[in-house]
Amino acid sequence: MNSLFPLALLAGAAIAIQATMNSSLGLLLKNPLFSTMSAFLVSCLIINLTMLFFGTSYPTLSSIQSVPTHLWLSGILSAFGVGMVYYLIPKMGAGSLMSYVLTGQMVVAMLASHFGWFELPQKQITHIKLVGVATLIAGILLVNWEN
């Protein structure tokens, strides 16, 4: 097992808690888009402060100009994904929604790795990985089973 597993587990827990909190914010303000905006604004502030505190170097102008345009547009996907999570949690429940989100992430991540999208290292989809995904999907169906 990867030694970074505990950190990844904490990241997942933070995302679930953050999504639930921002969903509640969206309900109280009657506007999940405002909740999404506030999450990104606070995130931007925290990241900038962290970069200043840790003395992170900023990219050069030439490296910024060399980035393909489509990579700068990933914020569209972030806004959609985060906004949908905040919108759907009150309708589906946090656990149920996160189980579906996890399944979507896992399937697309495996495809991205398999095909080497966005210059990722290629990791072939094997029979064992397919069994793992099938088991994950079966588990998600069981977790969401309504009697």
PEQUI-V836768 format. One record per residue. PHI is phi in whole degrees, 0 to 359 (999 if undefined). D_FIRST is the distance of its C-alpha to the first C-alpha in whole Angstrom. Layout:
phi->{PHI,PHI}
d_first->{D_FIRST,D_FIRST}
//
This chain:
phi->{999,295,291,273,308,299,294,296,297,296,298,297,296,299,296,296,293,299,296,294,297,289,295,297,300,298,293,296,271,57,199,295,290,294,298,298,298,296,298,289,294,295,301,298,298,296,297,297,296,296,296,293,295,269,65,297,281,268,292,283,300,293,289,296,292,276,284,299,306,298,288,288,271,297,300,298,293,298,298,296,298,294,300,295,299,297,289,274,305,293,271,247,93,296,297,297,300,298,294,289,300,300,297,299,296,296,296,292,297,295,296,298,290,300,267,68,301,56,63,289,296,282,228,297,283,254,299,297,296,295,297,299,293,298,294,301,297,298,297,296,297,292,299,262,296,256,279}
d_first->{0,4,6,9,7,10,13,12,13,16,17,17,19,21,22,23,25,27,27,29,31,32,33,35,37,38,39,41,43,43,41,38,38,40,36,34,37,36,32,33,35,34,30,33,34,31,30,33,33,30,31,34,32,30,32,30,32,34,34,37,39,39,35,36,39,36,34,35,36,34,31,33,34,30,32,33,30,29,32,32,29,29,33,32,29,32,35,33,31,35,35,32,31,27,25,27,27,23,22,24,23,19,21,23,20,18,20,22,19,18,22,22,19,20,24,23,25,26,25,21,19,20,17,19,19,18,19,16,15,19,18,15,18,20,19,18,22,23,21,23,26,26,25,28,30,33,36}
//
